[in-house]
Amino acid sequence: MRTVNAYAAPSATEPLVKTTIERRDVGPKDVMIDIAYAGICHSDIHTVRGEWGQIQYPQVVGHEIVGTVSEVGSEVTKHKVGDRVGVGCMVNSCGECEYCKRGDEQYCAKGNTGTYTSVDPIDGTVTQGGYSQAVVVTEDFVLRVPESLDYAAVAPLLCAGITLYSPLHHWGVTEGTKVAIVGMGGLGHMGVKIAAALGADVTVLSQTTSKKDDSLRFGAKAHYATSDEQTFTDLANSFDLIINTVSAKIDMGAYLGLLAVDGTLVNVGAPSEPLEVPAFALIPARRSWAGSAIGGIRETQEMLDFCAEHGIVPETELIDAEQINEAYDRVLKSDVRYRFVIDAATFA
């Protein structure tokens, strides 16, 4: 076992504190990664504060991890010491169900093993995430990080990036597809960059126009304020695909009305309140409402390679470990453009 420094939530109501955790010995198919950077995702905050259900404390979160391979097991063939690699939201799956076999491990029929708060099938412990100095992960769930991607900025691609790439890929976005991104935060800004790189005609729908300049700089053709009721009149029946990144209750009837015939609205934001969907916002135009999680390992690697090809990285603010609690408060106030990344050297 290896003891490493980490930051953990001692309870749902207390700030994260510096601590130590144990990482398992490297098994035959395992990879030890010395973590260089770890992103902060809003999911981390929901999780440690018990907003998505009870968890076991103390808990280390973080599922946007990049670092360098420091040790490999005797049977590892995909990675070697010194490789630049990443780990996203899951670290294992059954590998046997139809979804795993087709590369959709995120939808594993038996449930995938999350990077944190899951039971590790290897040793039965609760998985602990990337707010730490090192992690041990089975080789099949370790991703190659292209050298051209900014090492200090790339971590959020492992969640925010793939969360937007996956539905854009699944719903066949290509040259000329009319796409709207709802919300211009950590997820939304990645949706704009990736959709634009795919050739889509991208519109941002945000509460205000305060981030309009950013939207256009990232590749959007237009930016509208959803606080203005005229927006929903002007853009009615316009979009082939809408991706809603907002984790809050919205007027689903109004947003579904922005879809063209056969259009789809995909939720990647996960509000705690139920969303009400009027049937007649769907039926007259054969519209669809769907959800999407992250991507599988193969698709996540494809996303990383796509971002390297197109020079796409998240907009980030680098912080030290002692600033994590302050960063959480700022995330809740939407006071970041657009993702926080922790310098893992400061865990020492």
C-alpha positions as CSV (number, residue, x, y, z in Angstrom):
1,M,0.0,0.0,0.0
2,R,1.1,3.6,-0.7
3,T,0.1,6.5,1.6
4,V,-0.6,9.7,-0.3
5,N,-1.7,13.2,0.7
6,A,-5.3,14.2,-0.2
7,Y,-8.1,16.5,0.5
8,A,-11.3,14.9,1.8
9,A,-14.8,15.8,2.9
10,P,-15.2,14.7,6.5
11,S,-19.0,15.2,6.3
12,A,-21.7,16.7,4.1
13,T,-21.5,20.0,6.0
14,E,-17.8,20.5,6.8
15,P,-15.1,22.0,4.5
16,L,-12.7,19.7,2.9
17,V,-9.5,19.0,4.9
18,K,-6.0,17.8,4.3
19,T,-5.6,14.1,5.1
20,T,-3.8,10.9,3.9
21,I,-5.3,7.9,2.1
22,E,-4.0,4.5,1.1
23,R,-3.7,3.4,-2.5
24,R,-3.6,-0.3,-3.2
25,D,-0.6,-2.1,-4.4
26,V,-0.2,-2.2,-8.2
27,G,-1.6,-5.5,-9.4
28,P,-0.8,-7.3,-12.7
29,K,-3.1,-5.1,-14.8
30,D,-2.8,-1.9,-12.8
31,V,-1.2,1.5,-13.5
32,M,0.0,3.8,-10.8
33,I,-0.3,7.5,-11.7
34,D,1.4,10.4,-10.1
35,I,-1.3,13.0,-10.3
36,A,-0.2,16.4,-11.8
37,Y,-3.6,18.2,-12.0
38,A,-7.2,17.5,-10.9
39,G,-10.2,19.4,-12.1
40,I,-13.1,20.5,-9.9
41,C,-16.5,19.5,-11.2
42,H,-19.9,20.6,-9.9
43,S,-20.6,16.9,-9.4
44,D,-17.9,16.8,-6.8
45,I,-19.8,19.4,-4.8
46,H,-23.1,17.7,-5.2
47,T,-21.5,14.4,-4.0
48,V,-19.7,15.6,-0.9
49,R,-22.7,17.6,0.2
50,G,-25.0,14.6,0.0
51,E,-27.2,16.1,-2.7
52,W,-27.2,13.0,-4.8
53,G,-27.6,10.6,-2.0
54,Q,-25.8,9.4,1.1
55,I,-22.1,8.6,0.8
56,Q,-19.5,7.2,3.2
57,Y,-17.1,9.8,4.8
58,P,-14.4,10.8,4.7
59,Q,-14.5,11.0,1.0
60,V,-12.0,12.2,-1.6
61,V,-13.6,13.3,-4.8
62,G,-12.2,14.4,-8.2
63,H,-12.8,12.6,-11.5
64,E,-10.8,14.8,-13.9
65,I,-7.3,13.5,-13.4
66,V,-4.1,13.9,-15.4
67,G,-0.7,12.7,-14.5
68,T,2.3,10.6,-15.3
69,V,2.6,6.8,-15.1
70,S,5.0,5.9,-12.3
71,E,4.5,2.1,-12.1
72,V,2.8,-0.6,-14.2
73,G,1.8,-4.2,-13.4
74,S,3.5,-7.2,-15.0
75,E,0.7,-7.7,-17.5
76,V,0.1,-4.1,-18.6
77,T,0.5,-3.5,-22.3
78,K,-1.2,-0.2,-23.0
79,H,0.9,2.1,-20.9
80,K,4.4,2.5,-19.7
81,V,6.3,4.5,-17.0
82,G,6.6,8.1,-18.0
83,D,3.4,8.2,-20.2
84,R,1.1,11.2,-19.8
85,V,-2.3,9.8,-19.0
86,G,-5.7,10.6,-17.7
87,V,-8.6,9.1,-15.7
88,G,-12.2,10.2,-15.9
89,C,-15.4,9.4,-14.1
90,M,-15.0,5.6,-14.0
91,V,-12.3,3.1,-13.1
92,N,-13.9,-0.2,-13.9
93,S,-17.0,-2.0,-15.2
94,C,-18.1,-5.6,-15.7
95,G,-16.6,-5.9,-19.2
96,E,-19.1,-8.6,-20.0
97,C,-22.5,-7.0,-20.7
98,E,-23.6,-5.9,-24.1
99,Y,-23.0,-2.3,-23.2
100,C,-19.4,-2.8,-22.1
101,K,-18.6,-5.0,-25.1
102,R,-19.8,-2.3,-27.5
103,G,-17.7,0.4,-25.7
104,D,-20.4,2.0,-23.6
105,E,-19.0,1.2,-20.2
106,Q,-20.8,4.2,-18.8
107,Y,-24.0,2.3,-19.2
108,C,-22.7,-1.0,-17.8
109,A,-25.7,-3.2,-17.0
110,K,-24.1,-4.1,-13.6
111,G,-23.1,-0.5,-12.9
112,N,-19.7,0.9,-13.6
113,T,-17.2,1.6,-10.8
114,G,-17.0,5.4,-10.2
115,T,-13.7,7.1,-9.6
116,Y,-15.0,8.0,-6.2
117,T,-17.8,6.7,-3.8
118,S,-18.0,3.3,-5.5
119,V,-17.0,-0.1,-4.2
120,D,-13.8,-1.1,-5.9
121,P,-14.2,-4.7,-7.2
122,I,-10.4,-5.2,-6.9
123,D,-10.2,-4.9,-3.1
124,G,-13.7,-4.0,-1.8
125,T,-12.7,-0.5,-0.6
126,V,-14.6,2.7,-1.4
127,T,-12.9,4.4,-4.3
128,Q,-11.2,7.7,-3.6
129,G,-10.8,10.3,-6.3
130,G,-8.3,12.7,-7.8
131,Y,-7.8,15.3,-5.1
132,S,-4.7,13.4,-4.1
133,Q,-1.1,12.8,-5.0
134,A,-1.5,9.4,-6.8
135,V,-4.1,6.9,-7.9
136,V,-4.0,3.2,-9.0
137,V,-6.3,2.3,-11.9
138,T,-6.7,-0.8,-14.0
139,E,-5.1,-0.2,-17.4
140,D,-8.3,-0.4,-19.5
141,F,-9.6,2.7,-17.8
142,V,-6.4,4.8,-18.2
143,L,-6.4,7.2,-21.2
144,R,-3.6,8.5,-23.3
145,V,-3.3,12.3,-23.1
146,P,-1.9,13.8,-26.3
147,E,1.3,15.8,-25.7
148,S,0.0,18.8,-27.7
149,L,-2.7,19.4,-25.1
150,D,-1.9,21.9,-22.4
151,Y,-1.0,19.7,-19.4
152,A,-2.3,22.2,-16.8
153,A,-5.6,22.8,-18.6
154,V,-6.5,19.4,-20.0
155,A,-8.0,17.7,-16.9
156,P,-11.6,18.9,-17.3
157,L,-11.8,17.2,-20.7
158,L,-12.1,13.9,-18.7
159,C,-15.6,14.9,-17.5
160,A,-16.8,18.2,-19.0
161,G,-15.3,17.5,-22.4
162,I,-16.6,14.0,-22.8
163,T,-20.0,14.9,-21.3
164,L,-20.6,17.3,-24.2
165,Y,-18.7,15.3,-26.9
166,S,-20.7,12.2,-26.4
167,P,-24.2,13.6,-27.2
168,L,-22.8,15.7,-30.0
169,H,-21.2,12.5,-31.5
170,H,-24.2,10.3,-30.8
171,W,-26.8,12.6,-32.4
172,G,-24.6,13.0,-35.4
173,V,-23.6,16.7,-35.3
174,T,-21.8,17.7,-38.4
175,E,-21.3,20.5,-40.8
176,G,-24.4,22.8,-40.7
177,T,-26.2,21.1,-37.9
178,K,-28.1,23.7,-35.9
179,V,-27.1,23.3,-32.3
180,A,-28.1,25.3,-29.2
181,I,-26.1,25.0,-25.9
182,V,-28.2,26.0,-22.8
183,G,-25.9,27.4,-20.2
184,M,-22.5,28.9,-20.6
185,G,-20.5,27.4,-17.7
186,G,-18.0,24.7,-17.3
187,L,-20.0,22.2,-19.4
188,G,-21.5,24.7,-21.8
189,H,-18.3,26.4,-22.9
190,M,-16.9,23.0,-23.9
191,G,-20.1,22.2,-25.8
192,V,-19.6,25.4,-27.8
193,K,-16.0,24.7,-28.6
194,I,-16.6,21.1,-29.6
195,A,-19.8,21.7,-31.6
196,A,-18.1,24.5,-33.5
197,A,-15.1,22.3,-34.3
198,L,-17.5,19.7,-35.7
199,G,-18.8,22.4,-38.1
200,A,-22.2,23.0,-36.4
201,D,-24.1,26.3,-36.5
202,V,-23.9,27.0,-32.7
203,T,-26.2,29.3,-30.6
204,V,-25.7,29.9,-26.9
205,L,-28.8,30.3,-24.7
206,S,-27.7,31.8,-21.4
207,Q,-29.6,33.8,-18.7
208,T,-27.9,37.0,-19.8
209,T,-25.6,38.3,-22.6
210,S,-22.7,38.9,-20.1
211,K,-20.7,36.0,-21.7
212,K,-21.6,36.8,-25.3
213,D,-18.1,37.8,-26.3
214,D,-16.8,34.5,-24.9
215,S,-19.4,32.5,-26.8
216,L,-18.5,34.1,-30.1
217,R,-14.8,33.7,-29.4
218,F,-15.3,30.0,-28.7
219,G,-17.1,29.5,-32.0
220,A,-20.8,30.3,-31.5
221,K,-22.6,32.2,-34.2
222,A,-25.1,33.8,-31.8
223,H,-25.8,34.3,-28.1
224,Y,-29.3,34.9,-26.7
225,A,-30.6,35.8,-23.2
226,T,-33.2,33.4,-21.9
227,S,-34.3,36.0,-19.4
228,D,-35.8,37.8,-22.5
229,E,-39.1,36.2,-23.4
230,Q,-38.7,37.4,-27.0
231,T,-35.8,34.9,-27.4
232,F,-38.3,32.0,-27.4
233,T,-40.4,33.7,-30.0
234,D,-37.5,34.6,-32.3
235,L,-35.9,31.1,-32.1
236,A,-39.0,28.9,-32.2
237,N,-38.6,25.8,-34.3
238,S,-35.0,26.5,-35.0
239,F,-32.7,23.8,-33.7
240,D,-31.8,20.2,-34.7
241,L,-30.2,19.6,-31.3
242,I,-30.3,21.4,-28.0
243,I,-28.0,20.3,-25.1
244,N,-29.1,21.5,-21.7
245,T,-26.1,21.8,-19.4
246,V,-28.0,23.6,-16.6
247,S,-28.5,21.7,-13.3
248,A,-31.6,23.7,-12.4
249,K,-35.3,23.6,-13.2
250,I,-36.2,25.2,-16.5
251,D,-39.5,25.7,-18.5
252,M,-39.2,22.5,-20.6
253,G,-42.1,23.5,-22.8
254,A,-40.5,26.7,-23.8
255,Y,-37.1,25.1,-24.6
256,L,-38.7,22.2,-26.5
257,G,-40.5,24.8,-28.6
258,L,-37.1,25.9,-29.9
259,L,-36.7,22.5,-31.7
260,A,-37.3,21.9,-35.3
261,V,-39.4,18.9,-36.5
262,D,-37.5,15.7,-35.4
263,G,-35.3,17.8,-33.1
264,T,-33.9,16.5,-29.8
265,L,-33.3,18.2,-26.5
266,V,-30.6,16.3,-24.5
267,N,-30.2,16.8,-20.8
268,V,-26.6,16.5,-19.4
269,G,-27.3,18.8,-16.5
270,A,-28.8,17.0,-13.5
271,P,-31.2,19.2,-11.5
272,S,-32.3,17.8,-8.1
273,E,-35.9,18.8,-8.9
274,P,-38.0,16.9,-11.5
275,L,-38.5,18.5,-14.9
276,E,-42.1,18.7,-16.2
277,V,-42.4,18.0,-19.9
278,P,-45.7,18.9,-21.6
279,A,-46.7,16.2,-24.1
280,F,-47.8,18.8,-26.6
281,A,-44.4,20.3,-26.7
282,L,-43.2,17.0,-28.2
283,I,-46.1,15.5,-30.2
284,P,-46.9,18.1,-32.9
285,A,-43.3,18.3,-34.2
286,R,-42.2,14.7,-33.4
287,R,-39.6,16.1,-31.0
288,S,-37.6,14.0,-28.5
289,W,-36.3,14.6,-25.0
290,A,-33.3,12.5,-24.0
291,G,-30.5,12.2,-21.5
292,S,-26.8,11.5,-21.8
293,A,-24.1,10.6,-19.4
294,I,-20.3,10.6,-20.1
295,G,-18.8,8.5,-22.8
296,G,-17.1,5.1,-22.8
297,I,-13.4,4.7,-22.8
298,R,-13.0,4.3,-26.5
299,E,-15.2,7.5,-27.1
300,T,-13.3,9.4,-24.4
301,Q,-10.0,8.6,-26.1
302,E,-11.5,9.7,-29.4
303,M,-12.6,13.0,-27.8
304,L,-9.1,13.6,-26.5
305,D,-7.6,13.0,-29.9
306,F,-10.2,15.2,-31.5
307,C,-9.4,18.0,-29.1
308,A,-5.7,17.6,-29.8
309,E,-6.4,17.8,-33.5
310,H,-8.4,21.0,-33.2
311,G,-6.5,22.6,-30.4
312,I,-9.3,22.5,-27.9
313,V,-8.8,22.8,-24.2
314,P,-11.1,24.1,-21.4
315,E,-10.7,27.6,-20.1
316,T,-9.3,27.1,-16.6
317,E,-8.1,28.8,-13.4
318,L,-5.3,27.0,-11.7
319,I,-5.5,26.9,-7.9
320,D,-3.5,25.4,-4.9
321,A,-5.0,22.7,-2.8
322,E,-5.7,25.1,0.1
323,Q,-8.0,27.1,-2.2
324,I,-10.4,24.1,-2.8
325,N,-13.1,25.3,-0.4
326,E,-13.0,28.8,-1.7
327,A,-13.3,27.4,-5.2
328,Y,-16.4,25.4,-4.2
329,D,-18.0,28.6,-3.0
330,R,-17.1,30.4,-6.2
331,V,-18.5,27.5,-8.4
332,L,-21.8,27.8,-6.5
333,K,-21.8,31.6,-7.3
334,S,-20.9,30.9,-11.0
335,D,-17.7,32.9,-10.3
336,V,-15.3,31.0,-12.6
337,R,-14.5,31.1,-16.3
338,Y,-14.8,28.3,-16.7
339,R,-13.3,25.4,-14.7
340,F,-11.0,25.2,-11.7
341,V,-7.9,22.9,-11.8
342,I,-5.9,22.0,-8.8
343,D,-2.1,21.9,-9.0
344,A,-1.6,18.4,-7.4
345,A,2.0,19.4,-6.4
346,T,0.4,21.5,-3.7
347,F,-1.0,18.3,-2.0
348,A,2.5,17.6,-0.7
